[in-house]
């Protein structure tokens, strides 16, 4: 029969306290990341929209359904930011942070020029970490990403046309 010793009970209590502190810290970081995702308007692009153009709230950040045409480059649709295999599953926090700050994906591809990464490059390390932690914590959502298109004739869905000043 097992008889708990005082030392064993203290050890168990210490682990429980440590786990609670870590959970609280993680909850605070996720909450901060969710706040940053709102003020950075991630949902403005990465949340799908219905036929009426209104955001589909329950779809979260599973990928935008309205693309952006960039003159001379083509049309791009915002990707899935959830931890699904059609999104950020398998990306490390560092890879997410690097993409947000540099506009380059882990596979070396450039993010759409519509992604305002130059502004996000100024995120503090703490805020960038919180954003990545939040993105990894949201429920995975399956998404069918629309591939880039070279022009309007090749487009697979609705898009905004960005025009440059003349």
C-alpha positions in Angstrom: 0.0 0.0 0.0 1.3 3.5 -0.9 1.7 5.9 2.0 2.2 9.5 0.8 5.1 11.2 2.4 5.1 14.9 3.3 7.8 15.4 0.6 5.7 13.6 -2.1 2.6 15.7 -1.2 4.7 18.9 -1.3 6.0 17.9 -4.8 2.5 17.2 -6.1 1.3 20.5 -4.7 4.2 22.3 -6.4 3.5 20.7 -9.7 -0.2 21.6 -9.5 0.7 25.2 -8.6 3.2 25.4 -11.5 0.7 23.9 -14.0 -1.9 26.5 -12.8 0.6 29.3 -13.2 1.6 28.2 -16.7 -2.1 27.8 -17.7 -2.9 31.3 -16.4 0.2 32.7 -18.2 -0.8 30.9 -21.5 -4.4 32.2 -21.1 -3.2 35.7 -20.7 -0.9 35.4 -23.8 -3.8 33.9 -25.8 -6.1 36.7 -24.7 -3.5 39.3 -25.8 -3.0 37.5 -29.1 -6.8 37.5 -29.7 -6.8 41.3 -29.0 -4.0 41.9 -31.4 -5.7 39.8 -34.1 -8.7 42.1 -33.7 -6.9 45.4 -33.8 -4.7 44.1 -36.7 -8.0 43.2 -38.5 -6.8 39.7 -39.4 -10.5 38.8 -39.9 -10.9 41.6 -42.4 -9.1 39.5 -44.9 -8.8 36.0 -43.5 -12.5 35.5 -42.5 -14.7 34.1 -45.3 -17.7 36.1 -46.3 -21.2 35.1 -47.4 -22.9 36.0 -50.7 -24.0 39.3 -49.2 -20.4 40.2 -48.4 -20.9 40.0 -44.6 -18.3 38.1 -42.6 -19.2 34.5 -41.7 -18.5 34.9 -37.9 -18.5 31.1 -37.1 -15.8 30.5 -39.7 -13.2 32.4 -37.8 -9.9 32.9 -39.6 -10.3 29.9 -41.9 -9.4 31.9 -45.1 -10.8 34.8 -47.0 -13.3 34.2 -49.8 -12.6 37.6 -51.4 -9.3 38.0 -53.2 -7.1 41.0 -53.9 -5.8 41.8 -57.4 -2.4 43.3 -57.4 -1.5 45.0 -60.7 1.2 43.0 -62.6 1.2 40.2 -60.0 -2.2 38.6 -60.1 -5.1 37.8 -57.7 -4.6 36.3 -54.3 -7.0 35.0 -51.8 -6.2 35.2 -48.0 -5.1 31.9 -46.5 -6.4 29.8 -43.6 -4.8 31.0 -40.3 -6.2 28.1 -38.2 -4.0 25.2 -37.1 -5.7 22.9 -39.7 -3.6 21.1 -42.3 -5.1 23.5 -44.8 -3.8 26.4 -42.7 -0.9 26.8 -40.2 -0.8 23.2 -38.9 2.9 22.2 -38.6 4.1 25.8 -38.5 6.2 26.7 -35.5 5.6 29.9 -33.5 8.8 31.2 -35.0 7.7 30.5 -38.5 4.4 32.3 -37.9 6.2 35.3 -36.4 8.7 35.4 -39.2 5.9 35.3 -41.9 3.9 38.1 -40.1 7.1 40.2 -39.8 8.8 39.5 -43.1 6.1 38.5 -45.6 7.9 35.2 -46.3 6.4 31.8 -45.7 8.4 28.9 -44.2 8.6 27.4 -47.8 10.2 30.6 -49.0 7.2 31.9 -50.9 6.2 35.6 -50.6 2.9 36.3 -48.9 0.4 38.3 -51.0 1.5 42.0 -51.3 -1.9 42.9 -49.8 -0.6 41.5 -46.5 0.6 44.5 -44.5 3.6 42.8 -43.1 5.8 46.0 -43.2 3.5 47.4 -40.5 3.5 44.2 -38.5 7.3 44.0 -38.6 7.2 46.5 -35.8 5.4 44.1 -33.4 7.3 43.7 -30.1 8.7 40.2 -29.5 6.1 39.7 -26.8 3.2 40.8 -29.0 4.4 38.7 -31.9 4.7 35.7 -29.6 1.1 36.3 -28.2 -0.3 36.6 -31.8 1.3 33.3 -32.8 0.2 31.6 -29.6 -3.4 32.8 -30.3 -3.3 31.5 -33.9 -2.1 28.1 -32.7 -4.8 28.0 -30.0 -7.9 28.6 -32.1 -9.9 25.6 -33.3 -8.7 24.1 -36.6 -11.1 24.8 -39.5 -10.9 23.0 -42.8 -10.7 25.3 -45.8 -10.5 25.1 -49.5 -8.0 27.7 -50.5 -8.4 29.4 -53.8 -5.2 29.3 -55.8 -3.7 32.6 -57.1 -4.9 33.7 -60.5 -2.9 35.6 -63.1 -5.8 37.9 -64.1 -9.6 38.4 -63.9 -10.3 35.9 -66.7 -8.5 33.2 -64.6 -10.1 34.2 -61.3 -11.8 31.5 -59.2 -13.9 33.8 -57.0 -14.7 37.4 -56.2 -11.9 39.9 -55.7 -11.1 43.5 -55.0 -9.2 45.3 -57.7 -6.3 47.4 -56.2 -5.3 50.3 -58.4 -2.1 52.2 -58.1 -2.0 56.0 -58.4 -0.9 57.2 -61.8 
